[in-house]
């Protein structure tokens, strides 16, 4: 308990004092909740012993006092919940903010290895898990612990014999509850949460793949990972239910069986000369307040589960954001030129058994275009993504203008490199805002120029609101090639001296490919360009073509030089020409 409170306290900020105040108010509320029952007991005892003459009895005083205390109790509980909710909302907000701030600092390549459904669940839903614990469970538990203690003291103080009789089933219930709240059961809870997280992540992937599933007339059962995650979750829920069926039933019976010994004990006491009116009034008190223990114990039972859930939520969030940011130089250097050079560069992905690229030596002179070609998985994209520092090289160096990218300011590096990948990303906002991501301070004239140079004018003109059209609103969607042209407008507006193009025409139809290539000409004019393409016709005019094979550079040269060598590139070119000429 102390550990999780310390961890959550880190996210409370200036509202840290509010939570202890909430707990104290709730504890006082728990004790005050017994006072109206005491006044009610006094009313019953007065009525039973008054011999019909109520004029001189304090019955009305007791009733008014009970009402006043009840109102004060409600206000006290409201204040406790208000303070706990203020703390909970601050924790929830700061957890999400902290996660997003840390994710903004991790290497860009981190996001290539993460499941977006899992990330969304951890940042959104797991942060919400702490809300229930802080806003409701903690205040309720404070009152739920204090109230039963007060009840037990009251039961024994009024009549110790009746008190012991009422306590026997309650003690049995506590024993069963202790068994169910054993920390050894946390392993099962962790399995349950893992299954829930996996199902949520697979559900996101399934929703993304629904068009493919429908085209091939498949069902959820054909999406094996999603189907298996549902089955696994179902099996865990069934096991959980069966595991707690017997102890939960026994607990419910025990906690509600306070009258099982209470009534016979009262009868015995009356039979042995006890005053009937007193014993009956005492039994009324016990019947009224004993059920409060059951209600409070049920609240306390939720503590163990919610404590575990809150702890797991913080664990998952911190594990997600535990990836250290790329180190930055305390004295960043500025590049005087924009040529790119790789010397003896090797890189291996996390948990991989071998290097993705090995001992790469490559020069991209300023203002020249270098094309990378090769089979899928040969390492082309890895080389390209090392330039904007998606990751740091494992061995060797990558320099821009003679300055190692590890010694450059991160913001400066990002400002000097534009990259256009095959998986384009447009945000669900206006086209104007999408394009301005390349340069937030750009004027509308600069945006319009970028639109024209990217061959996107006809796209803008046919949209109902032009540049102000929101992607996804009123059925407004763009094709893959059209999205690529908007992304190129963004890159043109950025006007970075180094451009990285990764399979940028991979999914474009012939018409869009022609327009995209025209946009490329404007984007890359006078720039240092690294281009990756499977369509070899798009790279034949490059200043240098580099053939990558199994993570190494196999050969390089101009198109003419490589064709004359008649080796790997020559074979790739001939195979590509055959694929272009092939018809069904």
Phi, psi and omega per residue, in radians:
X1 nan -0.857 -3.115
X2 -1.089 -0.667 -3.104
X3 -1.102 -0.832 -3.108
X4 -1.193 -0.601 3.110
X5 -1.143 -0.658 3.089
X6 -1.149 -0.708 -3.135
X7 -1.160 -0.727 3.125
X8 -1.234 -0.555 3.126
X9 -1.039 -0.480 3.108
X10 -1.076 -0.477 -3.083
X11 -1.745 0.012 -3.084
X12 -1.423 -0.421 -3.124
X13 1.090 -2.339 -3.100
X14 -1.302 -0.109 -3.128
X15 -1.664 0.225 -3.110
X16 -1.011 -0.667 3.138
X17 -1.188 -0.305 -3.049
X18 -1.188 -0.613 -3.063
X19 -1.176 -0.819 3.064
X20 -1.023 -0.664 3.102
X21 -1.091 -0.706 3.123
X22 -1.095 -0.740 -3.135
X23 -1.128 -0.746 3.133
X24 -1.107 -0.803 3.131
X25 -1.076 -0.680 3.133
X26 -1.179 -0.657 3.104
X27 -1.132 -0.759 3.080
X28 -1.085 -0.698 3.091
X29 -1.049 -0.673 3.123
X30 -1.075 -0.712 3.107
X31 -1.241 -0.757 -3.124
X32 -1.131 -0.445 -3.133
X33 -1.116 -0.319 3.132
X34 -1.468 -0.409 -3.025
X35 -1.054 -0.787 3.115
X36 -1.016 -0.592 3.125
X37 -1.214 -0.606 3.087
X38 -1.127 -0.757 3.092
X39 -1.113 -0.656 3.109
X40 -1.141 -0.677 3.087
X41 -1.098 -0.733 3.109
X42 -1.117 -0.640 3.090
X43 -1.103 -0.815 -3.136
X44 -1.086 -0.795 -3.139
X45 -1.086 -0.701 3.128
X46 -1.111 -0.760 -3.129
X47 -1.111 -0.677 -3.095
X48 -1.314 -0.395 -3.077
X49 -1.910 0.089 -3.024
X50 -1.537 -0.106 -3.138
X51 0.964 0.600 3.064
X52 1.464 -0.143 -3.135
X53 -1.781 1.764 -3.061
X54 -1.772 -0.033 -3.034
X55 -1.057 -0.713 -3.058
X56 -1.737 0.267 -3.124
X57 -1.710 2.672 -3.121
X58 -1.510 0.561 -3.072
X59 -1.009 -0.842 -3.115
X60 -1.144 -0.594 3.089
X61 -1.091 -0.765 3.103
X62 -1.069 -0.760 -3.100
X63 -1.118 -0.770 3.135
X64 -1.139 -0.742 3.128
X65 -1.077 -0.720 3.119
X66 -1.081 -0.716 3.135
X67 -1.131 -0.799 -3.119
X68 -1.084 -0.787 -3.138
X69 -1.124 -0.673 3.124
X70 -1.083 -0.773 3.115
X71 -1.106 -0.785 3.122
X72 -1.069 -0.631 -3.138
X73 -1.138 -0.740 3.115
X74 -1.085 -0.780 3.139
X75 -1.113 -0.675 3.133
X76 -1.134 -0.760 3.138
X77 -1.143 -0.690 3.100
X78 -1.068 -0.754 3.127
X79 -1.111 -0.717 3.123
X80 -1.076 -0.793 -3.139
X81 -1.175 -0.632 3.124
X82 -1.078 -0.789 -3.140
X83 -1.156 -0.729 -3.131
X84 -1.174 -0.637 3.115
X85 -1.194 -0.664 3.081
X86 -1.057 -0.706 3.091
X87 -1.167 -0.772 -3.086
X88 -1.103 -0.758 -3.137
X89 -1.135 -0.660 3.114
X90 -1.158 -0.732 3.112
X91 -1.075 -0.847 -3.107
X92 -1.049 -0.786 -3.137
X93 -1.124 -0.799 -3.088
X94 -1.219 -0.549 3.080
X95 -1.123 -0.785 3.123
X96 -1.153 -0.745 -3.129
X97 -1.115 -0.767 3.133
X98 -1.077 -0.762 3.133
X99 -1.051 -0.803 -3.114
X100 -1.176 -0.667 3.126
X101 -1.141 -0.700 3.128
X102 -1.216 -0.683 3.135
X103 -1.153 -0.499 3.097
X104 -1.221 -0.293 -3.095
X105 -1.796 -0.196 -3.117
X106 -1.297 2.820 3.100
X107 -0.999 2.511 -3.132
X108 -1.040 -0.547 3.138
X109 -1.163 -0.295 3.117
X110 -0.979 -0.659 -3.046
X111 -1.302 -0.288 3.068
X112 -1.279 -0.342 -3.060
X113 -1.845 0.037 -3.063
X114 -1.902 2.476 3.053
X115 -1.391 2.113 -3.055
X116 -1.131 -0.589 3.106
X117 -1.114 -0.712 3.122
X118 -1.163 -0.746 3.134
X119 -1.086 -0.748 3.139
X120 -1.079 -0.754 -3.115
X121 -1.117 -0.760 -3.101
X122 -1.138 -0.819 -3.080
X123 -1.236 -0.685 -3.044
X124 -1.597 -1.095 -3.007
X125 -1.301 -0.744 -3.111
X126 -1.155 -0.581 3.060
X127 -1.108 -0.609 3.130
X128 -1.210 -0.409 3.132
X129 -1.057 -0.561 -3.124
X130 -1.254 -0.409 -3.093
X131 -1.097 -0.859 -3.125
X132 -1.044 -0.741 -3.107
X133 -1.104 -0.824 -3.059
X134 -1.378 -0.772 -3.011
X135 -1.332 -0.540 -3.022
X136 -2.138 -0.886 -3.002
X137 -1.133 -0.853 -3.102
X138 -1.038 -0.885 3.102
X139 -1.091 -0.718 -3.120
X140 -1.126 -0.682 -3.123
X141 -1.165 -0.669 3.112
X142 -1.008 -0.842 3.096
X143 -1.203 -0.587 -3.093
X144 -1.267 -0.400 3.080
X145 -1.472 -0.763 -3.092
X146 -1.215 -0.750 -3.079
X147 -1.061 -0.856 3.110
X148 -1.061 -0.630 3.101
X149 -1.098 -0.787 3.096
X150 -1.084 -0.674 3.135
X151 -1.142 -0.774 -3.133
X152 -1.068 -0.779 3.096
X153 -1.049 -0.745 -3.120
X154 -1.152 -0.740 -3.137
X155 -1.052 -0.755 -3.111
X156 -1.331 -0.510 -3.109
X157 -1.304 -0.668 -3.107
X158 -1.218 -0.875 3.109
X159 -2.737 1.841 -3.022
X160 -1.092 -0.536 -3.130
X161 -1.217 -0.835 3.062
X162 -1.127 -0.604 3.136
X163 -1.087 -0.784 3.124
X164 -1.119 -0.716 3.133
X165 -1.067 -0.695 3.138
X166 -1.305 -0.430 -3.051
X167 -1.406 -0.460 -3.047
X168 -0.964 -0.959 3.130
X169 -1.146 -0.517 3.134
X170 -1.178 -0.713 3.096
X171 -1.087 -0.726 3.089
X172 -1.048 -0.727 3.132
X173 -1.117 -0.685 3.107
X174 -1.087 -0.693 3.119
X175 -1.084 -0.759 3.119
X176 -1.144 -0.700 3.131
X177 -1.102 -0.715 3.113
X178 -1.050 -0.661 3.097
X179 -1.115 -0.756 -3.090
X180 -1.246 -0.478 -3.103
X181 -1.601 0.191 -3.132
X182 -1.027 2.265 3.138
X183 -1.032 -0.331 3.117
X184 -1.071 -0.388 -3.135
X185 -1.403 -0.023 -3.115
X186 -1.166 -0.505 3.125
X187 -1.040 -0.703 3.124
X188 -1.169 -0.711 3.100
X189 -1.048 -0.686 -3.132
X190 -1.167 -0.701 3.073
X191 -1.064 -0.707 -3.139
X192 -1.101 -0.787 -3.131
X193 -1.162 -0.679 3.100
X194 -1.087 -0.730 3.124
X195 -1.125 -0.689 3.126
X196 -1.151 -0.727 3.137
X197 -1.138 -0.750 -3.140
X198 -1.129 -0.727 3.132
X199 -1.099 -0.712 3.123
X200 -1.111 -0.758 -3.137
X201 -1.132 -0.772 -3.138
X202 -1.180 -0.535 3.116
X203 -1.119 -0.717 3.110
X204 -1.082 -0.772 3.131
X205 -1.134 -0.641 3.128
X206 -1.137 -0.772 3.136
X207 -1.056 -0.694 3.111
X208 -1.124 -0.544 -3.091
X209 -1.647 0.125 -3.104
X210 -0.976 -0.746 3.120
X211 -0.974 -0.739 3.128
X212 -1.172 -0.730 3.138
X213 -1.040 -0.751 -3.108
X214 -1.237 -0.672 -3.138
X215 -1.039 -0.672 -3.106
X216 -1.683 0.268 3.031
X217 0.964 0.787 3.138
X218 -1.812 3.007 3.103
X219 -2.148 3.135 3.103
X220 -1.041 -0.480 -3.105
X221 -1.220 -0.385 3.125
X222 -1.423 -0.282 3.092
X223 -1.557 1.459 -2.839
X224 -1.000 -0.768 -3.084
X225 -1.126 -0.738 3.120
X226 -1.154 -0.774 3.138
X227 -1.071 -0.791 -3.135
X228 -1.122 -0.643 3.130
X229 -1.159 -0.630 3.091
X230 -1.157 -0.795 -3.134
X231 -1.090 -0.749 3.134
X232 -1.087 -0.746 3.109
X233 -1.111 -0.767 3.129
X234 -1.057 -0.790 -3.119
X235 -1.090 -0.678 3.122
X236 -1.161 -0.697 3.119
X237 -1.109 -0.724 3.125
X238 -1.124 -0.775 3.118
X239 -1.069 -0.717 3.141
X240 -1.086 -0.774 -3.130
X241 -1.116 -0.790 -3.124
X242 -1.183 -0.607 -3.118
X243 -1.108 -0.690 -3.048
X244 -1.774 0.089 -3.098
X245 -1.068 -0.898 -3.080
X246 -1.219 -0.915 -3.136
X247 -1.087 -0.600 -3.137
X248 -1.207 -0.672 3.098
X249 -1.135 -0.746 3.131
X250 -1.114 -0.709 3.119
X251 -1.098 -0.794 -3.112
X252 -1.062 -0.721 3.131
X253 -1.147 -0.798 -3.065
X254 -1.145 -0.778 -3.045
X255 -1.212 -0.391 -3.138
X256 -1.781 0.158 -3.072
X257 -1.797 0.447 -3.090
X258 -1.088 -0.483 -3.123
X259 -1.432 -0.143 -3.070
X260 -1.062 -0.714 3.105
X261 -1.808 -0.343 -3.070
X262 -1.136 -0.843 -3.095
X263 -1.126 -0.871 3.102
X264 -1.027 -0.662 3.132
X265 -1.117 -0.737 3.103
X266 -1.073 -0.742 3.122
X267 -1.092 -0.739 3.132
X268 -1.103 -0.756 3.141
X269 -1.097 -0.710 3.095
X270 -1.142 -0.691 3.133
X271 -1.147 -0.421 3.132
X272 -1.711 0.422 2.995
X273 1.694 0.124 3.114
X274 -1.215 2.623 3.138
X275 -1.272 2.097 -3.016
X276 -1.015 -0.835 -3.082
X277 -1.051 -0.727 -3.118
X278 -1.180 -0.826 -3.102
X279 -1.123 -0.732 3.133
X280 -1.114 -0.754 3.128
X281 -1.125 -0.655 3.094
X282 -1.143 -0.701 3.125
X283 -1.138 -0.618 3.071
X284 -1.063 -0.756 3.113
X285 -1.042 -0.793 -3.105
X286 -1.130 -0.703 3.130
X287 -1.143 -0.551 -3.122
X288 -1.332 -0.738 -2.996
X289 -1.689 -0.376 3.140
X290 -1.042 -0.711 3.109
X291 -1.084 -0.378 3.117
X292 -1.097 -0.594 3.107
X293 -1.058 -0.782 -3.134
X294 -1.031 -0.786 -3.125
X295 -1.125 -0.706 -3.122
X296 -1.269 -0.629 3.107
X297 -1.138 -0.673 3.102
X298 -1.062 -0.682 3.079
X299 -1.136 -0.749 -3.127
X300 -1.126 -0.561 3.132
X301 -1.074 -0.543 -3.137
X302 -1.264 -0.260 -3.110
X303 -1.057 -0.861 -3.079
X304 -1.012 -0.845 -3.112
X305 -1.134 -0.818 -3.097
X306 -1.258 -0.519 3.037
X307 -1.103 -0.770 3.114
X308 -1.111 -0.782 -3.115
X309 -1.097 -0.732 3.134
X310 -1.139 -0.723 3.132
X311 -1.116 -0.763 3.117
X312 -1.120 -0.664 -3.139
X313 -1.068 -0.787 3.125
X314 -1.160 -0.716 3.116
X315 -1.015 -0.849 -3.090
X316 -1.131 -0.707 3.140
X317 -1.125 -0.755 -3.098
X318 -1.261 -0.558 3.065
X319 -1.181 -0.696 3.128
X320 -1.070 -0.679 -3.060
X321 -1.732 0.252 -3.085
X322 -1.372 -0.267 3.124
X323 -1.045 2.099 -3.086
X324 -1.207 2.531 3.067
X325 -1.174 2.748 3.078
X326 -1.098 2.388 -3.119
X327 -1.103 2.501 3.112
X328 -2.062 2.500 -3.124
X329 -1.218 2.420 3.093
X330 -1.244 -0.396 3.086
X331 -2.218 1.374 -3.087
X332 -1.082 2.531 3.130
X333 -1.839 2.660 3.114
X334 -1.875 2.407 3.118
X335 -1.417 2.306 3.125
X336 -1.506 -0.314 3.130
X337 -2.370 3.126 -3.056
X338 -2.283 0.576 2.944
X339 -1.422 2.688 -3.103
X340 -2.105 2.336 3.106
X341 -2.384 2.375 3.064
X342 -2.008 2.251 -3.127
X343 -2.195 2.003 3.082
X344 0.918 0.718 -3.046
X345 -1.427 2.244 3.014
X346 -2.248 2.584 3.141
X347 -2.614 2.451 3.110
X348 -2.317 2.303 3.102
X349 -1.243 2.663 -3.134
X350 -1.005 2.325 3.119
X351 1.271 0.021 3.095
X352 -1.366 2.665 -3.095
X353 -1.553 -0.361 3.141
X354 -2.445 2.888 -3.118
X355 -1.176 2.474 3.034
X356 -1.316 -0.660 3.015
X357 -2.356 2.595 -3.071
X358 -2.362 2.218 2.984
X359 0.872 0.962 -3.136
X360 -1.496 2.209 3.002
X361 -2.084 2.060 -3.047
X362 -2.623 2.390 3.075
X363 -2.089 2.324 3.041
X364 -2.118 1.697 -3.111
X365 -1.087 2.644 3.128
X366 -1.055 2.324 3.110
X367 1.410 0.044 -3.131
X368 -1.887 2.850 3.133
X369 -2.013 2.172 3.074
X370 -2.016 2.296 -3.123
X371 -1.926 2.388 3.035
X372 -1.831 2.227 3.073
X373 -2.270 2.783 -3.133
X374 2.715 3.013 -3.126
X375 -1.198 2.788 3.071
X376 -1.050 2.368 3.139
X377 1.471 0.128 -3.105
X378 -1.394 -0.301 3.100
X379 2.042 0.119 -3.103
X380 -1.076 -0.887 -3.098
X381 -1.132 -0.615 3.108
X382 -1.063 -0.785 3.106
X383 -1.052 -0.798 -3.100
X384 -1.086 -0.690 -3.050
X385 -1.408 -0.179 3.043
X386 -1.321 -0.425 -3.110
X387 -1.145 -0.894 3.064
X388 -1.378 0.190 3.040
X389 1.119 0.850 2.961
X390 -1.067 -0.610 3.038
X391 -2.470 2.952 2.998
X392 -1.665 2.558 3.122
X393 -1.135 2.592 3.108
X394 -1.421 -0.543 -3.102
X395 -2.584 2.578 3.124
X396 1.538 -2.833 -3.113
X397 -2.530 2.624 3.048
X398 -2.197 2.094 -3.030
X399 -2.134 2.545 3.007
X400 -2.082 2.078 -3.106
X401 1.045 0.559 3.124
X402 1.439 -0.008 -3.125
X403 -1.882 2.204 3.089
X404 -1.056 2.316 -3.096
X405 -1.062 -0.396 3.112
X406 -1.258 -0.278 3.135
X407 -1.789 0.084 -3.139
X408 -1.699 2.626 3.033
X409 -1.118 2.356 -3.065
X410 -1.035 -0.787 -3.121
X411 -1.113 -0.679 3.128
X412 -1.149 -0.733 3.114
X413 -1.058 -0.816 -3.134
X414 -1.119 -0.570 -3.127
X415 -1.250 -0.469 -3.078
X416 -1.631 -0.062 -3.108
X417 -2.213 2.219 2.970
X418 -1.887 2.413 3.083
X419 -2.329 2.384 3.125
X420 -2.159 2.018 -3.094
X421 -1.856 2.924 -3.094
X422 -1.199 -0.525 3.097
X423 -1.590 1.518 -3.086
X424 -1.205 2.704 -3.118
X425 -2.344 1.983 3.014
X426 -1.970 2.398 3.141
X427 -1.485 2.708 -3.139
X428 -1.415 1.165 3.079
X429 -2.491 -3.010 -3.070
X430 -1.199 2.732 3.093
X431 -1.085 -0.612 3.112
X432 -1.043 -0.822 3.138
X433 -1.192 -0.628 3.088
X434 -1.059 -0.782 -3.126
X435 -1.219 -0.652 -3.103
X436 -1.233 -0.147 3.028
X437 -1.021 -0.470 3.102
X438 -1.250 -0.460 3.138
X439 -2.809 1.586 -3.047
X440 -1.017 -0.406 -3.091
X441 -1.649 0.109 -3.074
X442 -1.160 2.511 3.074
X443 -1.382 2.908 3.131
X444 -1.134 -0.539 3.099
X445 -1.149 -0.717 3.112
X446 -1.159 -0.662 3.103
X447 -1.108 -0.791 -3.133
X448 -1.099 -0.638 3.092
X449 -1.130 -0.739 3.108
X450 -1.111 -0.663 3.098
X451 -1.073 -0.780 -3.131
X452 -1.147 -0.788 -3.107
X453 -1.176 -0.482 3.132
X454 -1.526 0.099 3.136
X455 1.082 0.605 -3.087
X456 -1.841 0.064 -3.043
X457 -1.067 -0.734 -3.116
X458 -1.158 -0.470 3.067
X459 -1.175 -0.819 -3.100
X460 -1.113 -0.733 -3.035
X461 -1.182 -0.482 -3.117
X462 -1.588 -0.040 3.101
X463 -1.506 2.545 -3.021
X464 -1.049 -0.657 -3.103
X465 -1.939 0.240 -3.141
X466 1.050 -2.307 3.137
X467 -1.126 -0.374 -3.124
X468 -1.519 0.047 3.108
X469 -1.176 2.303 3.140
X470 -1.584 2.234 3.122
X471 -1.079 2.235 3.118
X472 1.592 -0.265 -3.134
X473 -1.452 2.404 3.106
X474 0.930 0.656 3.072
X475 1.283 0.341 -3.121
X476 -1.516 1.883 3.098
X477 -2.320 2.687 -3.134
X478 -2.005 2.624 3.070
X479 -1.248 2.968 -3.132
X480 -1.052 -0.748 3.126
X481 -1.165 -0.651 3.112
X482 -1.176 -0.724 3.079
X483 -1.056 -0.687 -3.126
X484 -1.098 -0.642 3.120
X485 -1.195 -0.643 3.078
X486 -1.135 -0.695 3.100
X487 -1.127 -0.657 3.092
X488 -1.144 -0.634 3.062
X489 -1.064 -0.699 3.091
X490 -1.064 -0.781 -3.127
X491 -1.187 -0.668 3.099
X492 -1.101 -0.719 3.137
X493 -1.130 -0.600 3.121
X494 -1.160 -0.671 3.053
X495 1.008 0.799 3.116
X496 -1.369 2.585 -3.102
X497 -1.280 -0.302 3.119
X498 -2.088 2.307 -3.094
X499 -2.187 2.286 3.069
X500 -2.028 2.106 -3.142
X501 -2.024 2.050 -3.091
X502 -2.010 1.795 3.093
X503 0.894 0.716 -2.990
X504 -1.192 -0.294 3.109
X505 -1.916 0.275 -3.005
X506 -1.028 -0.692 -3.034
X507 -1.912 0.274 -3.084
X508 -1.573 2.510 3.026
X509 -1.323 2.924 -3.073
X510 -0.955 -0.729 -3.123
X511 -1.130 -0.822 3.130
X512 -1.162 -0.622 3.140
X513 -1.086 -0.711 3.114
X514 -1.073 -0.783 3.138
X515 -1.181 -0.678 3.131
X516 -1.117 -0.693 3.137
X517 -1.156 -0.612 3.038
X518 -1.110 -0.718 3.102
X519 -1.132 -0.655 3.091
X520 -0.998 -0.735 -3.096
X521 -1.026 -0.707 3.116
X522 -1.287 -0.680 -3.098
X523 -1.153 -0.684 -2.986
X524 -1.685 -0.045 -3.086
X525 -1.036 2.045 3.118
X526 1.317 0.122 -3.083
X527 -1.769 2.806 2.960
X528 -1.458 2.076 -2.953
X529 -2.172 2.300 2.930
X530 -2.020 2.097 -3.033
X531 -2.120 2.370 3.047
X532 -2.035 2.354 3.134
X533 -2.720 2.525 2.986
X534 -1.567 -0.497 3.104
X535 -1.445 1.771 -2.976
X536 -1.132 -0.360 3.113
X537 -1.129 -0.394 -3.108
X538 -1.398 -0.184 -3.071
X539 -2.080 -0.005 -3.026
X540 -1.165 -0.347 3.114
X541 -1.645 0.106 -3.133
X542 -1.142 2.644 3.123
X543 -1.168 -0.527 3.116
X544 -2.618 2.311 3.111
X545 -1.961 2.174 -3.101
X546 -1.941 2.146 3.135
X547 -1.667 2.092 -3.120
X548 -1.830 2.286 -3.123
X549 -2.434 2.094 3.123
X550 0.926 0.760 3.047
X551 1.390 0.127 3.130
X552 -2.270 2.763 3.064
X553 -1.438 2.066 -3.106
X554 -1.513 -0.715 3.128
X555 -2.872 2.846 3.086
X556 -2.729 2.745 -3.106
X557 2.757 -3.053 3.050
X558 -1.333 2.969 3.125
X559 -1.002 -0.793 -3.100
X560 -1.124 -0.775 -3.132
X561 -1.075 -0.762 -3.116
X562 -1.197 -0.613 3.100
X563 -1.169 -0.634 3.128
X564 -1.214 -0.540 3.109
X565 -1.212 -0.466 3.070
X566 0.966 0.814 3.094
X567 -2.031 -2.217 -2.992
X568 -1.141 -0.808 -3.134
X569 -1.109 -0.711 3.113
X570 -1.009 -0.749 3.113
X571 -1.146 -0.760 3.132
X572 -1.076 -0.729 -3.127
X573 -1.093 -0.787 -3.136
X574 -1.131 -0.698 3.104
X575 -1.141 -0.663 3.125
X576 -1.152 -0.739 3.126
X577 -1.104 -0.626 3.079
X578 -1.132 -0.712 -3.133
X579 -1.166 -0.600 3.121
X580 -1.218 -0.666 -3.097
X581 -1.384 -0.302 -3.076
X582 -1.175 2.392 3.109
X583 -2.331 2.632 -3.141
X584 -1.353 nan nan
